[in-house]
Structures are given as C-alpha cells and as structure tokens.
C-alpha cells in the first residue's frame, strides 16, 4: 500500500465521535488567501457563507452544508452556519478534493476501474508463476473496455452544465458515430479593465536610453494602436487556446469552467479610451459568488501580464 500523506486536525484524548449525516449542497472553490482565512479564522464573518446561508440548515439528524475547497490544494472545510454569516459549525476535511472526485465517478468509470484492477490482479498472479512478458491484448480477455470508456465519457458529458443533450450510439460498427452531443447555446459577456499605458520618452539616437523612464500617458492617446495590440495578442496565443482561450487554464473543478465556454483577451476603444476587454461565451449567467471568483481570476491573469498592463508604445504612434 502506498503511504498516505494528508493534512488533518487531531483531538487530544477525545472521548468519542458523534458524526452527523451530511449532505453537501454546494462546493465552493476559494482562491488566493481566502481558504487560509477561513481555515485560520473560521468564526470571522465571511461573504461566501452569507451569500449561501439559505443552503445550510439542519433536517433532523442531517446537516445540509457547504464544502469550501482550497483552489491551490486538496483540502476543504465543511460548514453549517446555522443562519449566521460565519462558520458556526465546521470541520476541516483533509483531501476533500479526492472525496469529490470519488463521488463524481460515473457507473462507466466504476466498471472501467474494476476491469483495470482485474487485469492488474491477473498479471500479478501470473507473475508469481514465473511469467514476465505480458501484452495488453492478452489481458483483455472478454472485457470490452471501449464500451466502458464510451459509457463513462457519455455519463460525464451528460452531467456537464454546458451540454444540452448526449446520446450514446455505440454499436461497435466501423464508420458509425459513437456519440451524439449537442452543446447549449451561448451568449456573449464582456469584462472591461483599465490599462496603464507607457510611451518611450523622446531622446537623441546617440543617447543611452533608460527603460525605467517610460512615461505614463492617458489611454485616450493610444487609440491608434488598437489593431496592432490585438494582432500581438493573437500572435502570442498558444495553439491549444484556439477554442477556449484563457479558459483552458481555469480550475476544472469549478462550475465556472463549464458555464464559461471561452474567454479571449483584447483591447477596445470605449468612450475614447483604450481599455482591456475579456470577451466570453457563457451558457448561463454566473451567480454572484461565481462572478466574484471569475473576476478575481481575471485580475490575476491581467496582473501576470497576459494582456500587458504596461503597453510600451512609440510616441510617434500617439496623439
């Protein structure tokens, strides 16, 4: 057995445990320092708890809770706030992400895992008889792994919020499609942000130029560079970003990753000012907490310089 490593709390000389029946109503991913704040100060007021207070309540012996997940790790915090704005009842959950992943296993995934384990057990048994060389085809036997894989993928697609319809057409006939998948229709959403624009100061050609001397100028003076900047952004983009843009790098466990199909950065002229813009295709509106999460992520992308907050431009191209 592989050694298990996890973060957890330990009670000193505990006299016993009285677990609740728990139903997790929603999983909320916390970014940046938000998870650490909740972990270290759970009785402080928290806007995420306040926003979802209606989802937390007791029903007999069952506690309906929120599970807050660390975006940068695998741990979580289970909360039943009892109508308050802080974690009145809470529990640190080590390796909570694994619990979520296990809970999300489809019937097809369970069947596929069972077949793979059976293959590993069979190989182990034969290895103890002296056999050393094995081929995958020999280990398959009568198992139809392709059918299990298709079933698992179809079930995963059917659970996604951005897919309208999924049909498993698998008949093991060459040339016949294995799936019919219809995506939900999308609508456009744009997020705007200000730009800090710097220009090279005028200097003689034989004069040494200090790059720390760029001058901050009004964004209204950079309107003529809109096309040039957008061309540079497109050129900088990776091939893998063709369909989803920056959403390719979003947390795959967040509901936002399914609601926001794509997100592409660019610049636009608005009211005479050059501004940054993130053009998104969404299948349905984001909740307040999801929008806060998405904006926080976009601020981080902008701060890291994907759409550079410092656009270095020649003064000759300025107004």
Secondary structure, DSSP 8 states (H G I E B T S, - for coil): -----------TT-------EEEEEEEEEE-TTHHHHHHH-TTS--HHHHHTGGG-EEETTEEEEEEEEETTSS-EEEEE-TTSSS-SEEEEETTHHHHHHHHT--HHHHHHHHHHHHHHHHHHHHHTTT-----HHHHHTT--HHHHHHHHHHHHHHH-TTEEEEEE-----TTS-SEEEEE---EEEEEEE--EEEE-----TTS---GGG-EEE-GGGGGGGHHHHHHHHHHHS-GGGTTTBGGGGS-TTSTHHHHEEEEEEEEEEETTEEEEEEEEEESS---HHHHHHHHHHHHHHHHTTSS-SEEEE-GGG--
